[in-house]
Amino acid sequence: MRAIIKSALAINELAFNLKNISIDDKKEIDEYTDSEIVREAQYVLNLFLDASEGHANFDDWSGEGGPDAQKLARGEVRKLKALIKKYH
């Protein structure tokens, strides 16, 4: 398994999205290019950081979901940023 795939699957929200789109695309996750995985990571990161999206991830990141949810969301954001920086 490629390193980027291992890293991506270690990020809960990104792993969830990749699994869903792979079902829709009728592909295995490891068939996606590094570029496609980075783009999906950027999309998931945006769901956490952009209030205009109206996504529950933003609510968790901003603390509206409570301190435990905020801690988890901030960890996801940290991992997403690291993956994007490493593979972009």
Backbone hydrogen bonds in HBPLUS format (Angstrom, degrees):
<---DONOR---> <-ACCEPTOR-->    atom                        ^
c    i                          cat <-CA-CA->   ^        H-A-AA   ^      H-
h    n   atom  resd res      DA  || num        DHA   H-A  angle D-A-AA Bond
n    s   type  num  typ     dist DA aas  dist angle  dist       angle   num
A0005-ILE N   A0002-ARG O   3.11 MM   3  5.37 124.4  2.43 101.8 115.4     1
A0006-LYS N   A0002-ARG O   3.12 MM   4  6.53 159.7  2.17 153.5 159.0     2
A0007-SER N   A0003-ALA O   2.91 MM   4  6.17 163.8  1.94 154.6 159.1     3
A0008-ALA N   A0004-ILE O   2.86 MM   4  5.97 158.3  1.91 143.2 149.6     4
A0009-LEU N   A0005-ILE O   2.92 MM   4  6.07 161.1  1.95 152.8 157.2     5
A0010-ALA N   A0007-SER O   3.19 MM   3  5.22 144.2  2.32  97.8 108.3     6
A0011-ILE N   A0008-ALA O   3.15 MM   3  5.52 163.4  2.17 111.2 115.9     7
A0015-ALA N   A0011-ILE O   2.80 MM   4  5.90 166.4  1.82 168.8 173.4     8
A0016-PHE N   A0012-ASN O   2.94 MM   4  6.12 159.8  1.98 152.0 157.3     9
A0017-ASN N   A0013-GLU O   3.05 MM   4  6.29 162.6  2.09 145.4 149.6    10
A0018-LEU N   A0014-LEU O   2.85 MM   4  6.04 166.9  1.87 155.7 159.6    11
A0019-LYS N   A0015-ALA O   2.93 MM   4  6.07 158.4  1.97 149.2 154.9    12
A0020-ASN N   A0016-PHE O   3.07 MM   4  6.31 159.1  2.12 147.3 152.9    13
A0021-ILE N   A0017-ASN O   2.89 MM   4  6.16 168.3  1.90 160.0 162.7    14
A0022-SER N   A0018-LEU O   2.89 MM   4  5.90 148.5  1.99 142.4 151.4    15
A0023-ILE N   A0019-LYS O   3.17 MM   4  6.36 146.9  2.28 141.1 148.6    16
A0024-ASP N   A0020-ASN O   3.10 MM   4  6.42 164.0  2.12 148.8 152.8    17
A0025-ASP N   A0021-ILE O   2.77 MM   4  5.92 155.6  1.83 147.2 154.2    18
A0026-LYS N   A0022-SER O   2.86 MM   4  5.66 112.3  2.32 129.4 144.4    19
A0027-LYS N   A0022-SER O   2.93 MM   5  4.99 160.7  1.97 143.1 149.0    20
A0026-LYS N   A0023-ILE O   3.17 MM   3  4.95 145.7  2.29  94.5 104.8    21
A0031-GLU N   A0028-GLU O   2.95 MM   3  5.41 161.9  1.98 116.0 121.4    22
A0032-TYR N   A0029-ILE O   3.14 MM   3  5.82 168.5  2.16 120.7 124.2    23
A0037-ILE N   A0033-THR O   3.07 MM   4  6.40 154.8  2.14 151.0 157.8    24
A0038-VAL N   A0034-ASP O   2.91 MM   4  6.17 159.0  1.95 153.5 159.4    25
A0039-ARG N   A0035-SER O   2.96 MM   4  6.19 158.6  2.01 147.0 152.9    26
A0040-GLU N   A0036-GLU O   3.03 MM   4  6.25 152.9  2.10 141.5 148.6    27
A0041-ALA N   A0037-ILE O   2.88 MM   4  6.14 151.7  1.96 146.4 154.8    28
A0042-GLN N   A0038-VAL O   2.89 MM   4  6.18 151.9  1.97 149.6 157.1    29
A0043-TYR N   A0039-ARG O   2.99 MM   4  6.26 151.2  2.08 142.9 150.7    30
A0044-VAL N   A0040-GLU O   2.93 MM   4  6.20 164.3  1.95 152.4 155.7    31
A0045-LEU N   A0041-ALA O   2.88 MM   4  6.04 160.8  1.92 148.2 154.0    32
A0046-ASN N   A0042-GLN O   2.96 MM   4  6.13 153.7  2.03 142.8 149.7    33
A0047-LEU N   A0043-TYR O   3.11 MM   4  6.51 141.6  2.27 143.5 153.7    34
A0047-LEU N   A0044-VAL O   3.06 MM   3  5.12 124.1  2.38  96.1 110.4    35
A0048-PHE N   A0045-LEU O   3.03 MM   3  5.31 132.7  2.26 103.4 115.8    36
A0049-LEU N   A0045-LEU O   3.13 MM   4  6.43 150.5  2.22 148.0 156.7    37
A0050-ASP N   A0046-ASN O   2.92 MM   4  5.53 149.0  2.02 154.4 155.0    38
A0053-GLU N   A0050-ASP O   3.19 MM   3  5.79 159.4  2.24 114.2 120.0    39
A0054-GLY N   A0051-ALA O   3.13 MM   3  5.68 152.0  2.21 114.1 121.2    40
A0058-PHE N   A0055-HIS O   3.07 MM   3  5.59 132.4  2.30 110.4 120.9    41
A0060-ASP N   A0056-ALA O   2.95 MM   4  6.29 156.2  2.01 152.1 158.0    42
A0061-TRP N   A0057-ASN O   2.90 MM   4  6.10 166.0  1.92 149.9 153.9    43
A0062-SER N   A0058-PHE O   2.82 MM   4  5.97 156.2  1.88 154.8 160.7    44
A0064-GLU N   A0059-ASP O   2.81 MM   5  4.96 123.8  2.13 158.0 158.4    45
A0063-GLY N   A0060-ASP O   3.15 MM   3  5.22 153.7  2.23 102.1 110.2    46
A0066-GLY N   A0063-GLY O   3.15 MM   3  5.35 163.9  2.18 111.7 114.7    47
A0070-GLN N   A0066-GLY O   2.97 MM   4  6.16 153.7  2.04 150.7 159.1    48
A0071-LYS N   A0067-PRO O   2.96 MM   4  6.11 155.2  2.02 143.8 149.7    49
A0072-LEU N   A0068-ASP O   3.08 MM   4  6.38 163.3  2.11 150.5 154.3    50
A0073-ALA N   A0069-ALA O   2.88 MM   4  6.05 160.4  1.92 148.5 154.5    51
A0074-ARG N   A0070-GLN O   2.87 MM   4  6.03 161.3  1.91 151.2 155.9    52
A0075-GLY N   A0071-LYS O   3.09 MM   4  6.29 148.9  2.20 142.4 150.6    53
A0076-GLU N   A0072-LEU O   2.97 MM   4  6.30 152.7  2.05 148.0 155.5    54
A0077-VAL N   A0073-ALA O   2.91 MM   4  6.20 159.6  1.96 152.5 157.8    55
A0078-ARG N   A0074-ARG O   2.98 MM   4  6.14 158.5  2.03 143.7 149.3    56
A0079-LYS N   A0075-GLY O   3.01 MM   4  6.26 161.7  2.05 148.7 153.2    57
A0080-LEU N   A0076-GLU O   2.85 MM   4  6.07 158.6  1.89 151.6 158.1    58
A0081-LYS N   A0077-VAL O   2.94 MM   4  6.10 167.6  1.95 154.4 157.2    59
A0082-ALA N   A0078-ARG O   3.06 MM   4  6.25 156.0  2.12 144.8 151.5    60
A0083-LEU N   A0079-LYS O   2.95 MM   4  6.19 159.9  1.99 150.4 155.3    61
A0084-ILE N   A0080-LEU O   2.94 MM   4  6.16 168.1  1.95 156.2 159.4    62
A0085-LYS N   A0081-LYS O   2.92 MM   4  6.06 164.1  1.94 148.9 153.7    63
A0086-LYS N   A0082-ALA O   2.93 MM   4  6.05 158.3  1.98 147.8 153.8    64
A0087-TYR N   A0083-LEU O   2.99 MM   4  6.06 161.3  2.02 155.0 158.8    65
A0088-HIS N   A0084-ILE O   2.86 MM   4  5.36 134.0  2.07 146.4 152.1    66
